[in-house]
Structures are given as structure tokens and as C-alpha cells.
């Protein structure tokens, strides 16, 4: 599963989940229509916490935090 994250100034919006990155990308034009031209976006792969060990979960959390902060 994939999540589309759009950041526009102080506003961050998460859209999805999508079964594939192509479907998230196909929906990008519709989602970006409600944001300014300076909005930044990323597509993130969602990982199931049940399949990750504790160190893996912490690394995934750190990646998600740094992606949203940037």
C-alpha cells in the first residue's frame, strides 16, 4: 500500500492508501488542484507494523518523521 503526502507551507495532507505507486501518481493531479503551485509531494510505501521487528519499526518511524519534516 502507498500513501501520497502533499506539503504546502504549514499544511500537510495525507491521501490514500493506494494499492500501487502508479495509482497514487495517477491521482496526483486531482489532489494537487487544491494546493498552490509551490506544493511538494511524495509517495510513501506503507509497511505493516506486524511484519517489522522493533528496530525496523523505529527506522521506518524515523524515515517517516524526516520525510514529513523536509
PDB file of N, CA, C and O in Angstrom:
ATOM      1  N   UNK A   1       0.845  -1.173   0.000  1.00  0.00           N
ATOM      2  CA  UNK A   1       0.000   0.000   0.000  1.00  0.00           C
ATOM      3  C   UNK A   1       0.896   1.244   0.000  1.00  0.00           C
ATOM      4  O   UNK A   1       2.018   1.225   0.505  1.00  0.00           O
ATOM      5  N   UNK A   2       0.371   2.312  -0.574  1.00  0.00           N
ATOM      6  CA  UNK A   2       1.142   3.546  -0.724  1.00  0.00           C
ATOM      7  C   UNK A   2       0.296   4.729  -0.279  1.00  0.00           C
ATOM      8  O   UNK A   2      -0.929   4.715  -0.398  1.00  0.00           O
ATOM      9  N   UNK A   3       0.964   5.746   0.231  1.00  0.00           N
ATOM     10  CA  UNK A   3       0.327   6.946   0.728  1.00  0.00           C
ATOM     11  C   UNK A   3       0.927   8.150   0.014  1.00  0.00           C
ATOM     12  O   UNK A   3       2.146   8.256  -0.118  1.00  0.00           O
ATOM     13  N   UNK A   4       0.077   9.045  -0.441  1.00  0.00           N
ATOM     14  CA  UNK A   4       0.509  10.281  -1.087  1.00  0.00           C
ATOM     15  C   UNK A   4       0.526  11.377  -0.031  1.00  0.00           C
ATOM     16  O   UNK A   4      -0.493  11.641   0.606  1.00  0.00           O
ATOM     17  N   UNK A   5       1.675  12.015   0.159  1.00  0.00           N
ATOM     18  CA  UNK A   5       1.823  13.093   1.129  1.00  0.00           C
ATOM     19  C   UNK A   5       2.122  14.385   0.377  1.00  0.00           C
ATOM     20  O   UNK A   5       3.068  14.455  -0.407  1.00  0.00           O
ATOM     21  N   UNK A   6       1.296  15.415   0.627  1.00  0.00           N
ATOM     22  CA  UNK A   6       1.479  16.713  -0.021  1.00  0.00           C
ATOM     23  C   UNK A   6       1.682  17.751   1.071  1.00  0.00           C
ATOM     24  O   UNK A   6       0.897  17.835   2.016  1.00  0.00           O
ATOM     25  N   UNK A   7       2.745  18.544   0.933  1.00  0.00           N
ATOM     26  CA  UNK A   7       3.047  19.596   1.897  1.00  0.00           C
ATOM     27  C   UNK A   7       3.034  20.930   1.167  1.00  0.00           C
ATOM     28  O   UNK A   7       3.719  21.113   0.160  1.00  0.00           O
ATOM     29  N   UNK A   8       2.240  21.860   1.695  1.00  0.00           N
ATOM     30  CA  UNK A   8       2.107  23.195   1.107  1.00  0.00           C
ATOM     31  C   UNK A   8       2.200  24.203   2.248  1.00  0.00           C
ATOM     32  O   UNK A   8       1.211  24.459   2.935  1.00  0.00           O
ATOM     33  N   UNK A   9       3.379  24.770   2.448  1.00  0.00           N
ATOM     34  CA  UNK A   9       3.576  25.676   3.579  1.00  0.00           C
ATOM     35  C   UNK A   9       3.449  24.897   4.877  1.00  0.00           C
ATOM     36  O   UNK A   9       4.178  23.931   5.103  1.00  0.00           O
ATOM     37  N   UNK A  10       2.517  25.320   5.735  1.00  0.00           N
ATOM     38  CA  UNK A  10       2.299  24.650   7.022  1.00  0.00           C
ATOM     39  C   UNK A  10       1.273  23.532   6.939  1.00  0.00           C
ATOM     40  O   UNK A  10       1.040  22.836   7.928  1.00  0.00           O
ATOM     41  N   UNK A  11       0.664  23.349   5.790  1.00  0.00           N
ATOM     42  CA  UNK A  11      -0.381  22.339   5.613  1.00  0.00           C
ATOM     43  C   UNK A  11       0.226  21.061   5.030  1.00  0.00           C
ATOM     44  O   UNK A  11       0.884  21.087   3.990  1.00  0.00           O
ATOM     45  N   UNK A  12      -0.008  19.947   5.721  1.00  0.00           N
ATOM     46  CA  UNK A  12       0.408  18.642   5.218  1.00  0.00           C
ATOM     47  C   UNK A  12      -0.829  17.768   5.126  1.00  0.00           C
ATOM     48  O   UNK A  12      -1.594  17.651   6.083  1.00  0.00           O
ATOM     49  N   UNK A  13      -1.017  17.154   3.965  1.00  0.00           N
ATOM     50  CA  UNK A  13      -2.193  16.311   3.756  1.00  0.00           C
ATOM     51  C   UNK A  13      -1.733  14.940   3.286  1.00  0.00           C
ATOM     52  O   UNK A  13      -0.865  14.824   2.420  1.00  0.00           O
ATOM     53  N   UNK A  14      -2.329  13.895   3.874  1.00  0.00           N
ATOM     54  CA  UNK A  14      -2.024  12.518   3.506  1.00  0.00           C
ATOM     55  C   UNK A  14      -3.252  11.950   2.800  1.00  0.00           C
ATOM     56  O   UNK A  14      -4.365  12.019   3.323  1.00  0.00           O
ATOM     57  N   UNK A  15      -3.043  11.391   1.612  1.00  0.00           N
ATOM     58  CA  UNK A  15      -4.142  10.866   0.815  1.00  0.00           C
ATOM     59  C   UNK A  15      -3.842   9.410   0.494  1.00  0.00           C
ATOM     60  O   UNK A  15      -2.709   9.064   0.159  1.00  0.00           O
ATOM     61  N   UNK A  16      -4.830   8.578   0.593  1.00  0.00           N
ATOM     62  CA  UNK A  16      -4.649   7.163   0.273  1.00  0.00           C
ATOM     63  C   UNK A  16      -5.315   6.310   1.308  1.00  0.00           C
ATOM     64  O   UNK A  16      -6.148   6.813   2.063  1.00  0.00           O
ATOM     65  N   UNK A  17      -5.002   5.085   1.379  1.00  0.00           N
ATOM     66  CA  UNK A  17      -3.914   4.371   0.711  1.00  0.00           C
ATOM     67  C   UNK A  17      -4.274   3.971  -0.717  1.00  0.00           C
ATOM     68  O   UNK A  17      -5.445   3.878  -1.088  1.00  0.00           O
ATOM     69  N   UNK A  18      -3.234   3.739  -1.496  1.00  0.00           N
ATOM     70  CA  UNK A  18      -3.349   3.272  -2.875  1.00  0.00           C
ATOM     71  C   UNK A  18      -2.672   1.906  -2.980  1.00  0.00           C
ATOM     72  O   UNK A  18      -1.683   1.656  -2.291  1.00  0.00           O
ATOM     73  N   UNK A  19      -3.185   1.032  -3.823  1.00  0.00           N
ATOM     74  CA  UNK A  19      -2.563  -0.288  -3.972  1.00  0.00           C
ATOM     75  C   UNK A  19      -1.210  -0.256  -4.688  1.00  0.00           C
ATOM     76  O   UNK A  19      -0.396  -1.161  -4.506  1.00  0.00           O
ATOM     77  N   UNK A  20      -0.961   0.779  -5.500  1.00  0.00           N
ATOM     78  CA  UNK A  20       0.306   0.850  -6.225  1.00  0.00           C
ATOM     79  C   UNK A  20       0.763   2.301  -6.332  1.00  0.00           C
ATOM     80  O   UNK A  20      -0.062   3.210  -6.247  1.00  0.00           O
ATOM     81  N   UNK A  21       2.065   2.536  -6.519  1.00  0.00           N
ATOM     82  CA  UNK A  21       2.534   3.910  -6.685  1.00  0.00           C
ATOM     83  C   UNK A  21       1.981   4.545  -7.969  1.00  0.00           C
ATOM     84  O   UNK A  21       1.828   5.765  -8.037  1.00  0.00           O
ATOM     85  N   UNK A  22       1.682   3.734  -8.978  1.00  0.00           N
ATOM     86  CA  UNK A  22       1.106   4.270 -10.213  1.00  0.00           C
ATOM     87  C   UNK A  22      -0.269   4.864  -9.957  1.00  0.00           C
ATOM     88  O   UNK A  22      -0.598   5.919 -10.501  1.00  0.00           O
ATOM     89  N   UNK A  23      -1.070   4.207  -9.146  1.00  0.00           N
ATOM     90  CA  UNK A  23      -2.400   4.738  -8.841  1.00  0.00           C
ATOM     91  C   UNK A  23      -2.297   6.024  -8.022  1.00  0.00           C
ATOM     92  O   UNK A  23      -3.089   6.946  -8.218  1.00  0.00           O
ATOM     93  N   UNK A  24      -1.337   6.094  -7.114  1.00  0.00           N
ATOM     94  CA  UNK A  24      -1.120   7.331  -6.355  1.00  0.00           C
ATOM     95  C   UNK A  24      -0.697   8.443  -7.296  1.00  0.00           C
ATOM     96  O   UNK A  24      -1.175   9.572  -7.181  1.00  0.00           O
ATOM     97  N   UNK A  25       0.191   8.134  -8.221  1.00  0.00           N
ATOM     98  CA  UNK A  25       0.653   9.115  -9.192  1.00  0.00           C
ATOM     99  C   UNK A  25      -0.483   9.573 -10.111  1.00  0.00           C
ATOM    100  O   UNK A  25      -0.574  10.753 -10.449  1.00  0.00           O
ATOM    101  N   UNK A  26      -1.340   8.642 -10.511  1.00  0.00           N
ATOM    102  CA  UNK A  26      -2.481   8.985 -11.367  1.00  0.00           C
ATOM    103  C   UNK A  26      -3.445   9.933 -10.665  1.00  0.00           C
ATOM    104  O   UNK A  26      -4.101  10.741 -11.321  1.00  0.00           O
ATOM    105  N   UNK A  27      -3.541   9.845  -9.342  1.00  0.00           N
ATOM    106  CA  UNK A  27      -4.450  10.691  -8.563  1.00  0.00           C
ATOM    107  C   UNK A  27      -3.814  12.030  -8.191  1.00  0.00           C
ATOM    108  O   UNK A  27      -4.480  12.898  -7.627  1.00  0.00           O
ATOM    109  N   UNK A  28      -2.545  12.196  -8.501  1.00  0.00           N
ATOM    110  CA  UNK A  28      -1.796  13.377  -8.090  1.00  0.00           C
ATOM    111  C   UNK A  28      -2.392  14.680  -8.627  1.00  0.00           C
ATOM    112  O   UNK A  28      -2.498  15.652  -7.880  1.00  0.00           O
ATOM    113  N   UNK A  29      -2.779  14.721  -9.890  1.00  0.00           N
ATOM    114  CA  UNK A  29      -3.351  15.950 -10.464  1.00  0.00           C
ATOM    115  C   UNK A  29      -4.604  16.390  -9.725  1.00  0.00           C
ATOM    116  O   UNK A  29      -4.789  17.578  -9.464  1.00  0.00           O
ATOM    117  N   UNK A  30      -5.462  15.436  -9.389  1.00  0.00           N
ATOM    118  CA  UNK A  30      -6.688  15.767  -8.666  1.00  0.00           C
ATOM    119  C   UNK A  30      -6.366  16.341  -7.284  1.00  0.00           C
ATOM    120  O   UNK A  30      -6.966  17.327  -6.857  1.00  0.00           O
ATOM    121  N   UNK A  31      -5.419  15.717  -6.598  1.00  0.00           N
ATOM    122  CA  UNK A  31      -5.064  16.160  -5.240  1.00  0.00           C
ATOM    123  C   UNK A  31      -4.377  17.524  -5.283  1.00  0.00           C
ATOM    124  O   UNK A  31      -4.679  18.387  -4.459  1.00  0.00           O
ATOM    125  N   UNK A  32      -3.460  17.732  -6.228  1.00  0.00           N
ATOM    126  CA  UNK A  32      -2.716  18.989  -6.293  1.00  0.00           C
ATOM    127  C   UNK A  32      -3.573  20.178  -6.713  1.00  0.00           C
ATOM    128  O   UNK A  32      -3.165  21.324  -6.530  1.00  0.00           O
ATOM    129  N   UNK A  33      -4.742  19.925  -7.267  1.00  0.00           N
ATOM    130  CA  UNK A  33      -5.621  21.016  -7.689  1.00  0.00           C
ATOM    131  C   UNK A  33      -6.048  21.896  -6.508  1.00  0.00           C
ATOM    132  O   UNK A  33      -6.379  23.066  -6.699  1.00  0.00           O
ATOM    133  N   UNK A  34      -6.043  21.349  -5.307  1.00  0.00           N
ATOM    134  CA  UNK A  34      -6.456  22.125  -4.134  1.00  0.00           C
ATOM    135  C   UNK A  34      -5.274  22.758  -3.394  1.00  0.00           C
ATOM    136  O   UNK A  34      -5.454  23.300  -2.304  1.00  0.00           O
ATOM    137  N   UNK A  35      -4.070  22.696  -3.970  1.00  0.00           N
ATOM    138  CA  UNK A  35      -2.875  23.272  -3.355  1.00  0.00           C
ATOM    139  C   UNK A  35      -2.264  24.331  -4.265  1.00  0.00           C
ATOM    140  O   UNK A  35      -2.631  24.444  -5.434  1.00  0.00           O
ATOM    141  N   UNK A  36      -1.335  25.101  -3.721  1.00  0.00           N
ATOM    142  CA  UNK A  36      -0.642  26.115  -4.525  1.00  0.00           C
ATOM    143  C   UNK A  36       0.373  25.442  -5.452  1.00  0.00           C
ATOM    144  O   UNK A  36       0.633  24.244  -5.341  1.00  0.00           O
ATOM    145  N   UNK A  37       0.937  26.227  -6.360  1.00  0.00           N
ATOM    146  CA  UNK A  37       1.927  25.710  -7.303  1.00  0.00           C
ATOM    147  C   UNK A  37       3.230  25.320  -6.618  1.00  0.00           C
ATOM    148  O   UNK A  37       4.038  24.590  -7.193  1.00  0.00           O
ATOM    149  N   UNK A  38       3.440  25.797  -5.400  1.00  0.00           N
ATOM    150  CA  UNK A  38       4.688  25.513  -4.682  1.00  0.00           C
ATOM    151  C   UNK A  38       4.597  24.264  -3.810  1.00  0.00           C
ATOM    152  O   UNK A  38       5.552  23.947  -3.100  1.00  0.00           O
ATOM    153  N   UNK A  39       3.489  23.557  -3.844  1.00  0.00           N
ATOM    154  CA  UNK A  39       3.316  22.363  -3.014  1.00  0.00           C
ATOM    155  C   UNK A  39       4.321  21.287  -3.405  1.00  0.00           C
ATOM    156  O   UNK A  39       4.633  21.107  -4.582  1.00  0.00           O
ATOM    157  N   UNK A  40       4.819  20.581  -2.406  1.00  0.00           N
ATOM    158  CA  UNK A  40       5.734  19.466  -2.625  1.00  0.00           C
ATOM    159  C   UNK A  40       4.996  18.175  -2.303  1.00  0.00           C
ATOM    160  O   UNK A  40       4.123  18.158  -1.435  1.00  0.00           O
ATOM    161  N   UNK A  41       5.339  17.100  -2.992  1.00  0.00           N
ATOM    162  CA  UNK A  41       4.644  15.838  -2.757  1.00  0.00           C
ATOM    163  C   UNK A  41       5.630  14.678  -2.781  1.00  0.00           C
ATOM    164  O   UNK A  41       6.715  14.763  -3.357  1.00  0.00           O
ATOM    165  N   UNK A  42       5.210  13.577  -2.125  1.00  0.00           N
ATOM    166  CA  UNK A  42       5.976  12.334  -2.101  1.00  0.00           C
ATOM    167  C   UNK A  42       5.004  11.169  -2.033  1.00  0.00           C
ATOM    168  O   UNK A  42       3.890  11.304  -1.525  1.00  0.00           O
ATOM    169  N   UNK A  43       5.425  10.042  -2.539  1.00  0.00           N
ATOM    170  CA  UNK A  43       4.659   8.808  -2.402  1.00  0.00           C
ATOM    171  C   UNK A  43       5.452   7.897  -1.472  1.00  0.00           C
ATOM    172  O   UNK A  43       6.624   7.609  -1.716  1.00  0.00           O
ATOM    173  N   UNK A  44       4.799   7.448  -0.405  1.00  0.00           N
ATOM    174  CA  UNK A  44       5.454   6.619   0.602  1.00  0.00           C
ATOM    175  C   UNK A  44       4.877   5.212   0.583  1.00  0.00           C
ATOM    176  O   UNK A  44       3.667   5.037   0.435  1.00  0.00           O
ATOM    177  N   UNK A  45       5.723   4.221   0.728  1.00  0.00           N
ATOM    178  CA  UNK A  45       5.279   2.841   0.881  1.00  0.00           C
ATOM    179  C   UNK A  45       4.872   2.631   2.335  1.00  0.00           C
ATOM    180  O   UNK A  45       5.626   2.963   3.250  1.00  0.00           O
ATOM    181  N   UNK A  46       3.690   2.086   2.545  1.00  0.00           N
ATOM    182  CA  UNK A  46       3.235   1.787   3.898  1.00  0.00           C
ATOM    183  C   UNK A  46       3.692   0.381   4.257  1.00  0.00           C
ATOM    184  O   UNK A  46       3.604  -0.538   3.443  1.00  0.00           O
ATOM    185  N   UNK A  47       4.177   0.225   5.479  1.00  0.00           N
ATOM    186  CA  UNK A  47       4.654  -1.067   5.939  1.00  0.00           C
ATOM    187  C   UNK A  47       3.810  -1.513   7.112  1.00  0.00           C
ATOM    188  O   UNK A  47       3.452  -0.702   7.966  1.00  0.00           O
ATOM    189  N   UNK A  48       3.495  -2.769   7.162  1.00  0.00           N
ATOM    190  CA  UNK A  48       2.697  -3.310   8.253  1.00  0.00           C
ATOM    191  C   UNK A  48       3.563  -3.445   9.505  1.00  0.00           C
ATOM    192  O   UNK A  48       4.617  -4.079   9.453  1.00  0.00           O
ATOM    193  N   UNK A  49       3.141  -2.865  10.623  1.00  0.00           N
ATOM    194  CA  UNK A  49       3.931  -2.986  11.856  1.00  0.00           C
ATOM    195  C   UNK A  49       4.104  -4.434  12.307  1.00  0.00           C
ATOM    196  O   UNK A  49       5.095  -4.758  12.961  1.00  0.00           O
ATOM    197  N   UNK A  50       3.157  -5.307  11.970  1.00  0.00           N
ATOM    198  CA  UNK A  50       3.241  -6.704  12.389  1.00  0.00           C
ATOM    199  C   UNK A  50       4.399  -7.431  11.710  1.00  0.00           C
ATOM    200  O   UNK A  50       4.944  -8.383  12.268  1.00  0.00           O
ATOM    201  N   UNK A  51       4.775  -6.992  10.515  1.00  0.00           N
ATOM    202  CA  UNK A  51       5.844  -7.687   9.793  1.00  0.00           C
ATOM    203  C   UNK A  51       7.226  -7.121  10.085  1.00  0.00           C
ATOM    204  O   UNK A  51       8.226  -7.688   9.645  1.00  0.00           O
ATOM    205  N   UNK A  52       7.302  -6.028  10.809  1.00  0.00           N
ATOM    206  CA  UNK A  52       8.584  -5.401  11.102  1.00  0.00           C
ATOM    207  C   UNK A  52       9.038  -5.721  12.516  1.00  0.00           C
ATOM    208  O   UNK A  52       8.218  -5.786  13.432  1.00  0.00           O
ATOM    209  N   UNK A  53      10.329  -5.920  12.700  1.00  0.00           N
ATOM    210  CA  UNK A  53      10.871  -6.067  14.047  1.00  0.00           C
ATOM    211  C   UNK A  53      10.936  -4.683  14.689  1.00  0.00           C
ATOM    212  O   UNK A  53      10.764  -3.683  13.994  1.00  0.00           O
ATOM    213  N   UNK A  54      11.176  -4.601  15.976  1.00  0.00           N
ATOM    214  CA  UNK A  54      11.217  -3.319  16.674  1.00  0.00           C
ATOM    215  C   UNK A  54      12.252  -2.369  16.070  1.00  0.00           C
ATOM    216  O   UNK A  54      11.912  -1.211  15.826  1.00  0.00           O
ATOM    217  N   UNK A  55      13.510  -2.794  15.811  1.00  0.00           N
ATOM    218  CA  UNK A  55      14.465  -1.854  15.187  1.00  0.00           C
ATOM    219  C   UNK A  55      13.991  -1.380  13.816  1.00  0.00           C
ATOM    220  O   UNK A  55      14.184  -0.217  13.463  1.00  0.00           O
ATOM    221  N   UNK A  56      13.368  -2.277  13.035  1.00  0.00           N
ATOM    222  CA  UNK A  56      12.856  -1.882  11.728  1.00  0.00           C
ATOM    223  C   UNK A  56      11.728  -0.858  11.864  1.00  0.00           C
ATOM    224  O   UNK A  56      11.649   0.095  11.087  1.00  0.00           O
ATOM    225  N   UNK A  57      10.864  -1.059  12.850  1.00  0.00           N
ATOM    226  CA  UNK A  57       9.771  -0.106  13.069  1.00  0.00           C
ATOM    227  C   UNK A  57      10.302   1.259  13.456  1.00  0.00           C
ATOM    228  O   UNK A  57       9.774   2.282  13.020  1.00  0.00           O
ATOM    229  N   UNK A  58      11.345   1.281  14.274  1.00  0.00           N
ATOM    230  CA  UNK A  58      11.911   2.563  14.692  1.00  0.00           C
ATOM    231  C   UNK A  58      12.563   3.270  13.510  1.00  0.00           C
ATOM    232  O   UNK A  58      12.459   4.490  13.390  1.00  0.00           O
ATOM    233  N   UNK A  59      13.234   2.525  12.636  1.00  0.00           N
ATOM    234  CA  UNK A  59      13.833   3.118  11.444  1.00  0.00           C
ATOM    235  C   UNK A  59      12.752   3.635  10.500  1.00  0.00           C
ATOM    236  O   UNK A  59      12.900   4.713   9.923  1.00  0.00           O
ATOM    237  N   UNK A  60      11.671   2.881  10.338  1.00  0.00           N
ATOM    238  CA  UNK A  60      10.562   3.320   9.479  1.00  0.00           C
ATOM    239  C   UNK A  60       9.929   4.585  10.049  1.00  0.00           C
ATOM    240  O   UNK A  60       9.584   5.498   9.300  1.00  0.00           O
ATOM    241  N   UNK A  61       9.774   4.643  11.374  1.00  0.00           N
ATOM    242  CA  UNK A  61       9.225   5.835  12.017  1.00  0.00           C
ATOM    243  C   UNK A  61      10.139   7.029  11.793  1.00  0.00           C
ATOM    244  O   UNK A  61       9.666   8.119  11.474  1.00  0.00           O
ATOM    245  N   UNK A  62      11.448   6.836  11.956  1.00  0.00           N
ATOM    246  CA  UNK A  62      12.403   7.925  11.755  1.00  0.00           C
ATOM    247  C   UNK A  62      12.391   8.415  10.317  1.00  0.00           C
ATOM    248  O   UNK A  62      12.483   9.619  10.078  1.00  0.00           O
ATOM    249  N   UNK A  63      12.277   7.485   9.333  1.00  0.00           N
ATOM    250  CA  UNK A  63      12.194   7.892   7.926  1.00  0.00           C
ATOM    251  C   UNK A  63      10.926   8.697   7.678  1.00  0.00           C
ATOM    252  O   UNK A  63      10.958   9.695   6.958  1.00  0.00           O
ATOM    253  N   UNK A  64       9.811   8.275   8.264  1.00  0.00           N
ATOM    254  CA  UNK A  64       8.553   8.983   8.068  1.00  0.00           C
ATOM    255  C   UNK A  64       8.617  10.382   8.680  1.00  0.00           C
ATOM    256  O   UNK A  64       8.123  11.340   8.087  1.00  0.00           O
ATOM    257  N   UNK A  65       9.213  10.502   9.848  1.00  0.00           N
ATOM    258  CA  UNK A  65       9.335  11.799  10.513  1.00  0.00           C
ATOM    259  C   UNK A  65      10.229  12.727   9.700  1.00  0.00           C
ATOM    260  O   UNK A  65       9.901  13.900   9.522  1.00  0.00           O
ATOM    261  N   UNK A  66      11.346  12.221   9.210  1.00  0.00           N
ATOM    262  CA  UNK A  66      12.251  13.077   8.441  1.00  0.00           C
ATOM    263  C   UNK A  66      11.639  13.447   7.102  1.00  0.00           C
ATOM    264  O   UNK A  66      11.889  14.545   6.605  1.00  0.00           O
ATOM    265  N   UNK A  67      10.842  12.566   6.499  1.00  0.00           N
ATOM    266  CA  UNK A  67      10.196  12.882   5.222  1.00  0.00           C
ATOM    267  C   UNK A  67       9.154  13.983   5.404  1.00  0.00           C
ATOM    268  O   UNK A  67       9.041  14.873   4.561  1.00  0.00           O
ATOM    269  N   UNK A  68       8.400  13.930   6.488  1.00  0.00           N
ATOM    270  CA  UNK A  68       7.371  14.951   6.731  1.00  0.00           C
ATOM    271  C   UNK A  68       8.033  16.268   7.110  1.00  0.00           C
ATOM    272  O   UNK A  68       7.537  17.335   6.749  1.00  0.00           O
ATOM    273  N   UNK A  69       9.143  16.205   7.833  1.00  0.00           N
ATOM    274  CA  UNK A  69       9.812  17.428   8.273  1.00  0.00           C
ATOM    275  C   UNK A  69      10.494  18.166   7.124  1.00  0.00           C
ATOM    276  O   UNK A  69      10.724  19.372   7.209  1.00  0.00           O
ATOM    277  N   UNK A  70      10.815  17.450   6.059  1.00  0.00           N
ATOM    278  CA  UNK A  70      11.518  18.107   4.947  1.00  0.00           C
ATOM    279  C   UNK A  70      10.579  18.709   3.936  1.00  0.00           C
ATOM    280  O   UNK A  70      11.026  19.292   2.949  1.00  0.00           O
TER     281      UNK A  70
END
